[in-house]
Amino acid sequence: MRLNLKLIFILSNITIILFIIYPNALKSGTYLDSAHGNTSYGVNRISLSLFSYSIGNCAHCHEQHASINGSEPNPVSGSPSSHLLFSENFINQSENFCLQCHKGAGSLQTEFQHKNYNYSYWFGGDHVHHSTPDNIYDALNSISGSSHNLQDILNFVKSKWPEIYKDESNPCNACHNPHISQRSYPVVRPIPEQRNNIWGDEPGEKMSDYASAHGGQYHAPYWYGSTTQYEPDGSTTTDGSNLTDYVTFCTDCHNDTNVIYSSSLNRNLKPINWSNSDRTFSKNGDYHGSIARCFDVDGTNGGQWRICGDFKELNLRSHPHPPDYYTDECDTSSGGVYQRDPVCASDTTDSNGNGVPDNIEYGNCYCEHKTTKARVPYPVWWGDIKEPYKTANYTNFILNCTDCHEPHGAINGDDTTIPYLLRKTVNGHYNKTCIGGPGNPCSWEEEYCRSCHHHRENTLQTYIPEFNFWVTQNGAHCGNYGNCIGCHFHNSYNRCYGCTYCNIGIHGHAF
Amino acid sequence: MVILGPGETDTSPRGNLLRSTCIGCHSKTDSTTWKDSITGAPIVFNTTEPSYNSVKGLSAGNFFYVQTDDDKGHNIFSNNPDDKLDTAPGGTNPNCGTQSCHDNLHASNTDYGFRQGCSKCHMMKETGPQGFHHKNNPSSEPLVKSADDGWYRFLSGHQTGDGHGVSGLEDANWQKDPTSSIHNEYLGYSGSKTSAGGFSSLGDTITAYCTGCHGNFHVEQSSNVWIRHPSDSIIPDRGEFSNAFGAIGGIGTYDPLVPVARPSIDGWTEPKSTVELNSDLVMCLSCHRAHASPYFKMLRWDYKSWPGNGGTNGCTVCHTSKN
């Protein structure tokens, strides 16, 4: 033992002495581990490679004197730029220092061994539909589609963290640190105390950590083309332990206290509160976030279909059905227990003048109990959650932002409109032109949401015990359908009629 | 008898009764001699690659490297002119006659007395090289800060810099074997970051001297944002710089590979072995050697090959998070 202590003492002193003599000899720090600093695939500006600068060398981005060999290397602007960069740091959405390399045609980088395809491609596994965009410039500058607006980002971060972000800052840096960001871990949180910490590479920075800390569980979406592999890496891991906690990252900005103006939408962004687990009406929060789900994964409530409204006579027979307009279908079908609502039946409005009141002709009246006057409830199919979530059947699914959103931008195509940076491939499902027919809704929103949810089903029947009657529903959950995001959006805490089940009879959360 | 330097053939008498050109005394054909054993002259040009120390040259480097590659140093060779540059990069000075010192060092200029090579930088005076060799500067008094001292390494100003020169502490062995406590010292001054420098604005600093030919490189800021690498800026004790030179509590260890300038050297009798953050300064010579080096652009380390070479990058001595 004494010998070991002596050895440790001697080695420690040698180390200290060497450090004093050769302080610059320390090697291998964060930059060399970064994507830009990698000696195989790091930065390599064409005009600098002609001087045989090593891949990953600082000079590919920074020109110490804005001159090499007496002249300015390409790109030539005629004057030095801020932060010693080879061009202006940020001018607008398309004129941006980073995009000088991270673009397709005209890129100043010699080559990209790992093209900047979108999230759906690299982390969703869809190599079939996402050959474009293959660079960040195109993702941020699509002719139609949606993307992060760089000027909006800069405006926000400058006002939020003025000690870090200035007029001459590059908005890309709000999410990335070019000196440390890695291929697998590209993001750095925008908050000042985290600027030098890669986000997602350490324990505590995974989606599994976020979910467990907020009373829920994460389940990974399917990897495209597989029901056994999952995002983000095509492995069999599903709990988010292999996925960056993008919720914490994104909500540094996109939370429910920051006011972020979108010049693209011409309004402030909707607030997002992913951490609130309180379902109470008027409190910010989302079911996709930390609020535990209200419905069962099969769409029922304890095995019963949830009630949407009351049963109408219309449902018992097709109307109009001459010549027996005045037959009380409620009474007939129930064996005398229920009757047509007499108040309804007393309305004699006859819009077509055929002598039969509209409410009778079209079966508009509800069926009510003859004694209690209680209406017969009408159960509906509310849709269920698709696999792999259905089988997982977690009490509280907490989703990751990138399960649904592209980080840079989303491009319209295949007749699909993609706003809000929504992914075109979600949960292994590629959203494209609606082909119609049962189970094939015809709006991009339905197509999108049905990546994970059944929304309407034209063949399913539900049972009405009062009449011993099966009704074939014309699809649809309670209320309208087709325009999902009219009700279902971040923090839509007062939109959902159906959630009276969960909110003591008042409107509640719809997302 | 005329002493010929490598490649020199002219045996005719020299001006001012000199027996030799500068190179004649300050060169050797071997790789091991760093100081002439008779005259004590420092050898700044070995015709074979220097091998007497790890940096392969004295503090300013060795002209060996510019013999075959003009990218590696100031070309002083009249018989092997610079074929890469025809004027000093970043130059702002007016053309001082034909073959101005501010354009090149290899060609002869006769507009201000005969000048060629070394004398285009050293021993500057309007009428011709001045005899700083005759100034007595004992090694026991390494501080050199005036014309009476001969200025640091005989580097003096002229015209707007008349009466000025470079101040510093001269290592007796020209940093043949430097350590953190054995090295030159340089005066620095954190002045305007938007001007082309010069003695009048930067004082008697080595950076001021360099800006005489490379002044535009001293235009370092625009709207308080760095646009070129600073050459006279105080190294701050914050962020990644707080660990510069291995500093703890603002005090680091002097690294002769990456020298710093001092805000004041008045009264100094020996070099300091520490670097004081928030006080000491980065300067031109923090990265470059004045004569030539084995590396592109006379840098003090093989920057161009980094990180592919797996070697040292002196940048990270200050930029500690960029290694």
Interface residues (C-beta under 8 A of the other chain):
Chain A: F19 I20 I21 Y22 P23 N24 A25 L26 K27 S28 G29 T30 Y31 L32 G37 T39 F51 S52 Y53 S54 I55 G56 N57 C58 A59 E63 Q64 H65 A66 S67 I68 N69 G70 S79 P80 S81 S82 H83 L84 K166 E168 H179 I180 N196
Chain B: D71 K84 L85 T87 P89 G90 T179 S180 F217 V219 S222 S223 V225 W226 I227 R228 H229 F245 G246 G252 T253 D255 L257 V258 C287 F296 K297 Y303 K304 S305 W306 P307 G308 N309 G310 T312 N313 G314 C315 T316 V317 T320 S321 K322 N323
